[in-house]
Amino acid sequence: MREFKKILALGLVISIIMSLSACSKVDKNYGVPSEVEITSSEEVSSIKPAVDEEYVYPSIMSDDEVMPKFFDISLYDEENYAQVYLGKDFEINAVYDGAEIKLPITYKEIERLGFELVGNDKYNEKSSILAGKTVEVELQNENGSKLTAFFYNTEDSSVKLKKCNIVKLKIEENAFLSDNTTETGKFNINGINETMVLTDVIDVLGVPSHFYKVDKNQYYLDYFISKEDRRNGITVWVDVEDDVITAVEFSMYNQNEE
């Protein structure tokens, strides 16, 4: 009886083995870690997102947080410069306190417009200006309207201040002392005047060639003549909190002096 049970158990084991061998072939890769098929570099690049090759993405942009409220600063690099210019044919058209001013201008010419040197112990008409140097002086007319003038010596040797041309003028917020005439202290520099806000300046002159943050609320906008001549044609100082022009500066050098 015991021998019969052993024979029966052995028969069952053999039956089970035979039934398993009748199934599908054994997967030779079973238990072997799967591998991702490695494609060529060309195949990899072909599945990258498409890029618009016509658009030039700036490598570095301005990180200023105020000027984006007024114009597109993606034009500007990390120093807030852009390839934007007034143009070689640009001309300064300036009127201040009723006087039309063309730059460069001589001291005699600006005297005829009613402006004279005032309150300056360092420089006078006979002061010597070194070759290639610029000096800054204050001018004022009988109405009390002030100008900051920049005399530039283009000669190869020293000359008297009165022989130098004025190449730059600056009008500041407190540039006039009285209001005895309706024109006192008023200015118009190529359409820019003392009543404007920052967006008005952009509408008239366009976006600046450069802008600079003086402090939290004070900025100035530089408008260069051309890529070759990056001396400022016009600079406008603004208070962005009060949204007012605080000063305007305009300059023009001799066109044949480079």
For each residue, the residues with C-beta under 8 A, 3 or more apart:
1: 4 5
2: 5 6
3: 6 7
4: 1 7 8
5: 1 2 8 9
6: 2 3 9 10
7: 3 4 10 11
8: 4 5 11 12
9: 5 6 12 13
10: 6 7 13 14
11: 7 8 14 15
12: 8 9 15 16
13: 9 10 16 17
14: 10 11 17 18
15: 11 12 18 19
16: 12 13 19 20
17: 13 14 20 21
18: 14 15 21 22
19: 15 16 22 23
20: 16 17 23
21: 17 18
22: 18 19
23: 19 20
24:
25:
26: 30
27: 30
28:
29: 32 34
30: 26 27
31:
32: 29
33:
34: 29
35:
36:
37:
38:
39: 43 44
40: 43 44
41: 44 45
42: 45 46
43: 39 40 46 47
44: 39 40 41 47 48
45: 41 42 48
46: 42 43
47: 43 44
48: 44 45 51
49:
50:
51: 48
52: 55
53:
54:
55: 52
56:
57:
58: 61 74 77
59:
60: 77 78
61: 58 73 74 76 77 78
62: 67 73 76 77 78 80
63: 78
64: 67 68 73 76 80 211 213
65: 68
66: 69 70 213 219 240
67: 62 64 70 71 73 80 211 219
68: 64 65 71 72 73
69: 66
70: 66 67 198 199 202
71: 67 68 202 207
72: 68 75 207
73: 61 62 64 67 68 76 80
74: 58 61
75: 72 82 83 84 207
76: 61 62 64 73 80 81 82 211
77: 58 60 61 62 80 81 82
78: 60 61 62 63
79: 210
80: 62 64 67 73 76 77 210 211 212
81: 76 77 209 210
82: 75 76 77 207 208 209 210
83: 75 227
84: 75 206 207 208 209
85: 209 223 224 225 226 227
86: 90 205 209 223 224 225 226 233 234
87: 90 225 226
88: 225 226 228 229
89:
90: 86 87 225 233
91: 252
92: 102 103 189 190 233 234 250 251 252
93: 188 189 190
94: 100 101 102 103 169 187 188 189 190 250
95: 98 99 100 101 187 188 189
96: 99 101 145 147 169 171 186 187
97: 141 143 145 176 181 183 184 185 186 187
98: 95 181 183 186
99: 95 96 113 114 115 141
100: 94 95
101: 94 95 96 105 110 113 169
102: 92 94 105
103: 92 94 166 167 168 169 250 251 252
104: 152 165 166 167 252 253 254
105: 101 102 109 110 165 166
106: 109 110 165 166
107: 110 111 125 151 161 162 163 164 166
108: 111 112 162
109: 105 106 112 113
110: 101 105 106 107 113 115 139 149 166
111: 107 108 114 115 116
112: 108 109
113: 99 101 109 110 141
114: 99 111 141 142
115: 99 110 111 139 140 141 147 149
116: 111 139 140 141
117: 120 123 124 125 137 138 139
118: 138 139 140 146
119: 138 140
120: 117 123 124 137 138
121:
122: 127
123: 117 120 127 135 137 161
124: 117 120 127 161
125: 107 117 160 161 162
126: 160 161 162
127: 122 123 124 135 160 161
128: 158 159 160 161
129: 133 135 151 153 158 159 160 161 164
130: 133 153 158
131: 153 155 156 157 158
132: 153 154
133: 129 130 152 153
134: 150 151 152 153 167 168
135: 123 127 129 150 151 161 164
136: 148 149 150
137: 117 120 123 148 149 151 161
138: 117 118 119 120 146 147 148 149
139: 110 115 116 117 118 146 147 148 149
140: 115 116 118 119 144 145 146 147
141: 97 99 113 114 115 116 144 145
142: 114
143: 97 176 178 180 181 183 184 185
144: 140 141 176 177 178 180 184
145: 96 97 140 141 175 176 177 184 185
146: 118 138 139 140 171 172 174 175 176 177
147: 96 115 138 139 140 169 170 171 175
148: 136 137 138 139 169 170 171 172
149: 110 115 136 137 138 139 166 168 169
150: 134 135 136 166 167 168 169 170 251
151: 107 129 134 135 137 161 164 165 166 167
152: 104 133 134 164 165 166 167 168 253
153: 129 130 131 132 133 134 158 159 164
154: 132 164 165 254 257
155: 131 158 159
156: 131
157: 131
158: 128 129 130 131 153 155
159: 128 129 153 155 163 164
160: 125 126 127 128 129 163 164
161: 107 123 124 125 126 127 128 129 135 137 151 164
162: 107 108 125 126
163: 107 159 160
164: 107 129 135 151 152 153 154 159 160 161
165: 104 105 106 151 152 154 254
166: 103 104 105 106 107 110 149 150 151 152 169
167: 103 104 134 150 151 152 251 252 253 254
168: 103 134 149 150 152 249 250 251
169: 94 96 101 103 147 148 149 150 166 249 250 251
170: 147 148 150 247 248 249
171: 96 146 147 148 175 187 189 247 248 249
172: 146 148 175 246 247
173: 244 245 246 247
174: 146
175: 145 146 147 171 172 185
176: 97 143 144 145 146 179 184 185
177: 144 145 146
178: 143 144 184
179: 176 184 185
180: 143 144 184
181: 97 98 143 184
182: 186
183: 97 98 143 186
184: 97 143 144 145 176 178 179 180 181
185: 97 143 145 175 176 179 194
186: 96 97 98 182 183 193 194
187: 94 95 96 97 171 192 193 194 248
188: 93 94 95 191 192 193
189: 92 93 94 95 171 192 193 234 248 250
190: 92 93 94 204 205 234 250
191: 188 204 205
192: 187 188 189 196 200 201 204 205 234 236 245 248
193: 186 187 188 189 196
194: 185 186 187 245
195:
196: 192 193 200 201 204 245
197: 200 201 243 244 245
198: 70 201 202 238 240 243
199: 70 202 203
200: 192 196 197 203 204
201: 192 196 197 198 204 205 221 236 238 245
202: 70 71 198 199 205 206 207
203: 199 200
204: 190 191 192 196 200 201
205: 86 190 191 192 201 202 208 223 234 236
206: 84 202
207: 71 72 75 82 84 202
208: 82 84 205 211 221 222 223 236
209: 81 82 84 85 86 222 223 224 230
210: 79 80 81 82 221 222 224
211: 64 67 76 80 208 219 220 221 222
212: 80 219 220 222
213: 64 66 218 219
214: 218 219 220 237
215: 218
216: 241
217: 239 240 241 242
218: 213 214 215 237 238 239 240 246
219: 66 67 211 212 213 214 237 238 240
220: 211 212 214 235 236 237 238 247
221: 201 208 210 211 235 236 238
222: 208 209 210 211 212 232 234 235
223: 85 86 205 208 209 232 233 234 235 236
224: 85 86 209 210 227 229 230 231 232 233
225: 85 86 87 88 90 229 230 231 233
226: 85 86 87 88 229 230
227: 83 85 224 230
228: 88 258
229: 88 224 225 226 253 258
230: 209 224 225 226 227
231: 224 225 251 253
232: 222 223 224 235 249 251
233: 86 90 92 223 224 225 250 251 252
234: 86 92 189 190 192 205 222 223 248 249 250 251
235: 220 221 222 223 232 248 249 250
236: 192 201 205 208 220 221 223 245 247 248 249
237: 214 218 219 220 245 246 247 248 249
238: 198 201 218 219 220 221 243 244 245 246
239: 217 218 242 243 244 246
240: 66 198 217 218 219 243
241: 216 217
242: 217 239
243: 197 198 238 239 240
244: 173 197 238 239
245: 173 192 194 196 197 201 236 237 238 248
246: 172 173 218 237 238 239
247: 170 171 172 173 220 236 237
248: 170 171 187 189 192 234 235 236 237 245
249: 168 169 170 171 232 234 235 236 237
250: 92 94 103 168 169 189 190 233 234 235
251: 92 103 150 167 168 169 231 232 233 234
252: 91 92 103 104 167 233
253: 104 152 167 229 231 257
254: 104 154 165 167 257
255:
256:
257: 154 253 254
258: 228 229
